[in-house]
Amino acid sequence: MRTNMSLLKGAQMRLYNSISKYILQTATFGDQRQELLAKNKLSQRDLWRFSISGDHAILLMEIDDINKSGFAKEMLRAFEYYKVHGMVLDLVFVNDVPGEEHDGLTHFIRNMANTEHLWASHEQVGQVFVIDGKNLSDDERILLRTVARVSFNCHERIEQQLQRLETANQHYQDKVEYPVLKPSAHLHIWSSLDFYNQYGGFDNVGHDYVVTNTNTPMPWINVIANPQFGCIVSSTMAGFTFAHNAQQFKLTGWSNDIVRDNASEMLLINKQQFVPATARHGQGFSSFDAQYDEFDVKARVFVSSERMEKYYQIKIENKTYDDLDLQLDMVYKLVLGTSEENTARYIYSEWDEATHSILARNVYHDLYRNTRVQLTAVTDGVDNAPYDYSLKYPNRKRLGMRVHVPAKGQRVLAFVIAVLDDMETAPGTFTLDAINKEYDAVIRYWDDKLSGLEVE
């Protein structure tokens, strides 16, 4: 089959271009996509018995009526259109046609796909696969629909199916940008710091490094970890979190940018990003603070010495004689794998009312598809304010609450990232007292671990 571009109608090319943006952008497709992800039990290696590598984007067409073979012809035309334009993908047909006509559809597709014009030897553009629907288990069919960038059937026109995707209420990436909450300008003299430069110096007999100007030339970071879990955090409270393997299982996003200090875990106050005025990198923790006209904020980040848990402790002090009502949120840019480009469309998330937590997992990860990440918030229980959360976007989750801070008073709360290594482990519950005890244990651990080291 030779599809000369001059023989294509304008409507066909517009249709192929509309499909291609899903293939190239790995877009997700609304609430139905989440229902599909919840059912998936398999990973890339389970495609191999069909000789499908899973390394290329997949365009899936399921056909159960021999009289609808025109759908196969249309997809093959689209496949060659993409080949001519340099796109690499695999076209997969599932043949569900019953009876004697079953083999007829298979031969029809293979005869068209094996022509010399469609398969130019000078270019690797992917392959055409025909899978017998009778040989597919329910789990394998769900896997194909999960991994396919776009999945069509022959029950209605492709244009109609595509229109439903266009109107889906979920998009690949959250484009919301949060303005920075700028602290008040104030002068602080750091005369007690050792080896002070224009950005910071050592404090606490060399145990801590205080960054007095967080606008450093490049991100100045602290690595906080135990043998299975950890994070890096910069002086602007940016960074990322990982479990088991810092390359293969990033929990939140890491940016290889030595100038911009992008945050994949953001603390928002009244929908503005908290960026500290000063930072303190210590042994097993980093702390941050900033002063504003009406309130001060202090934050501390640390990792459990034994468990796969990361804590954000937040203290807000009201400097005014009036009560304050603030909206506090943590926004997480989830990865749950190597990079968000590869994993965003496979992240399944749900709200656990019992623990007031967001639970998320990468259902397609070969090693960690049953590993869940728990995102939760902990309050002091003063006003029992309802939790506010958003699961709208595939890889950006938000968890927050309204906080009432009395005049000249303060409130303390915490956000926790925890890893549950299997589906049977129940999500944990946390208290501020337990988190404080965990912090004390971390300090004792690192004091003991590093007490025998001396630098001359």
N, C-alpha and C positions, 0 to 999 in steps of 0.2 A: 504494500500500500504506500502510495506516495501522496503526501498532503502538500500540495503546492500552496504557498501562502496566498497567492493571487486568487485561488479558488475558494478560500475561506470567506464566509460572509462576515460583515462587521459585527453582527450579533454573536457569532461564534467566538471571534477574537475577544470581544468584551467579556463573554462568559469565561473563557480560559484565563483571562487576566484577573477576573474576580476570584477564581479558584486559586490562582497562583499566589495571591497575597496570604492566603491561609497556609499554603505549603511553605512559603518563605519565612513567614513571621511566627510560625507555630502558634497561631491563635487558638484560643479555647472557645467553647461554644455553650455558654450559659449553664443553667442549673442541670440540664440533662447530662452535661459532661460530668458534673460531680456525682450524679447517680451512677454513671458508668464506672468512674474511678473507684467508687466504693466496692464494686463487684470484682475488680481485677485481682487475680491471685498469682499471675505469672509475670515473667520478665523477658528481657531480650533473648536470652539463650533458648527460650521456648519457641522462638520463630525459626530456629535453625533446622528443625526437622522438615520444614517446607523449603529449605535452601534460601530462605530470606535472611540476610545478615542483620537487618535492623539498623545498619549504619546510615542508610539513605532515608529521606522523607518517603512516606508511603501514601499513595492515593488508592483508596479502596472502593470497589464497586461490587455489590452483591446482587446477583440476578437469579430469579426463580421462575422465569417465564421465557420460553424460547422465542415467543413473539416479540420480546423486548430486547432482542439482540442488537437493535440499533443503539442502545445505551453503551454496549461494548464498543461499537464502532466509533461513537462519539468520544469515549475515553481514550481510545487509541489515537484518534486525531489530536486530542489535547496532549497526549504523551509526546507525539512527534513535534507539536508546536513548542512544547517546553524544551525538547531536545535542541531544536534549531536555535532557541534563545539561551542555550547554555545551562539550563537547569538540570540537576541530577536528582532523580527520584526513581522509586520502584512502583510499578502499576500492578496492583493485586486484584484479581477477580475471584470471587467465591461463587462457584457454580452450584446453585441449589435447584436447578431444573430437574423435575422428577422424570422417571421412566426412560423410554428409549431416546427421548430428545436430549437427555443429559449429555451424552457423548457428542452430539451434534454441535452444541454450543462450545464445548471444549475445542473441537476441531476448528470451528469457525474463528475463534479467538487466536488460536495458535497459528493458523494459516495466515492470518492478517499480520500477526506479530513477527513472523519469520521472514518477511520479505526483505530483500537486500536494501531497499531504501530506508526502511525503518531502523535497521541495524547497521549503521555505518561503523566499520571496523576501526576507524581512526579515533573514535571518541567513546569513552565510557560514560554512559548516561543513565545507567540503571537497567533493570530488566522488567519483563512482563511475566507475571506468575498467574497460573490458573490452579486454584485449590478446589478439590472436590468437597462440597459442603457436607457430604455424608461422613467424611473422614475428620471433620472438625468436632472437637468436644465443645461443650458450652463455654468452658473456661478459655479455650483457644479462640473462639469467636469473639469473646469479650476482649481478649488481648489484642486481636487485630483491630477492633474498633477503637481500642484505647490508644494504640500506637499510631494509627493512621492520622495524618494531618487533616485529611478530609475523607469522609465516608459517605457514599451515596448508595441508594437502592433503586430499583426499577419501578417502584410503585407510583411515582409521580415525576413530573419533569424536573430535570436537574436545576433549572432556573428557580423553581419553586422551593426545592430543598435548600438551595443556596440563599434564597431570600430569608429563610428562617434563621440561618446562621448570621446574616447581616443584622437582623433585629434582636439577636441574643443580648441579654443584659449583662454579659461578662466579657471583658476584654483582656488581651494579653498582658498589658502593663498599665499600672496606675500612673497617670501623668500628673497627678497633683503635686505641686511644689509647695513646701512649707516655708514661709519667711522665717528669718532668724530673730529670736527674741534677744534684742541687744541689751546688755547690762548697763547700769549707770556707770558713768566715768568717775573713778575715784583713785586717789593716790595712796599706794601702799609701799612703804619702805621695807625692803627685804635685806636688811643689813646683816642678819644673822646667818645667811646662807653661805656655805663654803663653796669656793671656786665659782662664784657667781659670774655670769655673763649677762648679756642683754635679754636672754630668754629664761634663765633659771639657774639653780644651784642645788647643792646637797644640803639636807637638813636631817635632824634626828640622828646625829653621829654617823652620818653617811648611809643610814638605812633607807632614806627617802630621797627622791629627787623632785623638787618643786619647780614646776613650769609657771613662771610669772607672766609670760607673754605667750599665749597659746597659738599665736600666728607664727609658728615656727617655719623655717625654710622648707622642711619636709616633715611629714608626720613623725613625732617622737612618741614611741609606743612602749607599752609594758606588756610582756607576755605572761599570762596567768593561766596555769594549767595544772592538772593532775595527770596520772598516766593514761587516762582514757578520754579526757575532756578538757577543753580550755578555750581561751579567747586571746585575741590581741586587742588592746584598747589604746587609742592615741590620746594626746593631751586635749583634744576637742570632744572626747567621749565617743569617737567613731571607732570602727574596727569590725571584727566579725567573730563568730563563735563556731566551734567545730566539735565533733565527737568521733572517737575511734581513730580517724585519719584526717589530718588537716587538709589534705588534697581531695580525697575521695568522698568525704562526707562533711562538707561545710553546712552548717545549719542556717547561717545567714550569709549575705553576700560579701565577697572580698573584691576590692578594686585595685588593680595593678597600676595605680596612678601615684607617682611620687610627689606630685604637686598638690592636686586636689585631695582633700581628706574626706572622702565620701562616707556617709554614715548609713549602715544597713540596719541599725537599731537606733531609733530616734525617740527621745523624750520630748513630748510636746506639752506646752503649757498654753492653754487657750489657743490651740491650733498653731502655735509658733514653736519652732525648734529651739530647744535649750542648747546653747553653746557656752561652755563655762568660760569665766574670766581667768581662772587659775586652775592648775591641776597638780596633783601629788601622786607620783608613781612610787608605791611602796612594795614591800615583800609580800606578794600574794594579794595585793589590792591596788586600786587606783581610786582617788577621791577627787571631787570637783566642786567648785562653788562659783556663784555669781550673785551679785547684788543688784536689785532693781528698786525702783522708786517706792513700791508698796510692799515688797516682800524680798526675802533672801532665799536662795535655793542651795542646798548641799546634797550632793549625790556621792554614793560609794559603790564601786563595782568590784566584786570578787567571785571566786569560784570555790566550791566545796573542795576540801582536801581529799575526799574519798568518793563522793557521789558525782554523777554527771548533772550538776546543777550550777547555774549562774544566777547571781543576785544583783539587783539594782536597789539599793536603799536610798530613799528620797526623804528629805526633811525640808518642809516649807515653813518659814517663820514670817508671820505677819507683823510689819513694822508700824502699821497704822492703828488708829483708834476706832476703826470701822471693821466690821466683819467682811471677809473676802470669800467669794465663791469662784473657784477655779476649775477648769476642765483639764485633767491630766490624762495623757495617752502615751502608750508605747506603740510605735509602728515598727514592724519587723519585715524586712525584705528577705523572705525565705528562699533557700536554695535546696537543701536536703540532697546534696549530691556534689558534682564537680562545678557546675556553673548554672546560673538561672536560665540561660538560653537553652540548655538541654533538659532542664527539670521542671520549669514552670508549669507546663501543661500536664504534668503528672502528679501535682500536689493536691491531695484530698484533705479537706479540713472540715471540722465540725465543732460545734459548741457543746461543752460538757457542763450542764447546769449544776450538777452535784458539786463540782469543784470550782465553778466559775472560771473555766479554762477553755482556751482554744487548743484543740488537738489536731495535729497535722502530720502527714506522712507522704513519702514519695512511693506511690504504689507500683512503680515500674523499676525501682532500683534493684539490681541483681542481688545485692547483699543485705540491704537495709530496708526492704519494702515493708517489713513488719515493725520497723522501729518508728516510734511516734515521738514527736516533740510536743511538750506541754508548755503553753504560754499562759501564765496566770498572774493575777494581781492580788496583793495582800494589803489589807487596811487595818487600822487600829480599832475598827468596829464602833466608832463614835456615833456616826449617823446612818450606817447601813445603806449608803447610797447605792442605787442599782448600777451594775456594770454596763458599760457601753462597748460594743465590739462590732467589727466589720469583717466579714469573710468574702466580700464582694469580688475582690481581685485575686487571681490565682496564686500569686506569690507575695503579695503584700497584705499583711494582716494587722489589724489595729485593735488594741484592748485598752480601755480607759474607764474613767469614772469622774463624777463631780465631787469636788472636795470643798468642804466648808471649813475655813480657817478663822477662828474667832479673833477679835481685836486683841492685838499684842500677844497672840497665842501662836501655837505651832501645830502642825500635823505631820505624822510620819507614816509612810507607806512603802511598799516594795513591789517590784516586778521580778518574776522568776522565769528562767528558761530551764526546763528539765527534760531529760531524755528517758523514755521508757523503751527498753530493749526488746519487748515482745508485746503481742496483742493481749496477753493475759494479765500483764501488770496493770494494776489499777492506778489511775492518776493520783498524785499525791496532794495532800493538803498542807498548807504552810501557815505559820504564825510569825509575827514579828519577833517574839521572844526566841523562837527556835532559830530564826535567821541570825539574830544577835549572838546566840550561842555558837552557831556555825562560824561566824566571823571570828570570835574569840579562839575557836579551835584552829582556824587557819593561821592566825597570828602566832599561836604557840607552835604550830607545826613548822612554820618557816623560821621562827626564831631558833628552834632546836636544830633545824636542818642546816642553817647557815651560820650558827654560832661558832663552829669550828674553823670557819674560813677567815683568814686575815690577809689584807692587802697592804703591803709596805711600799 
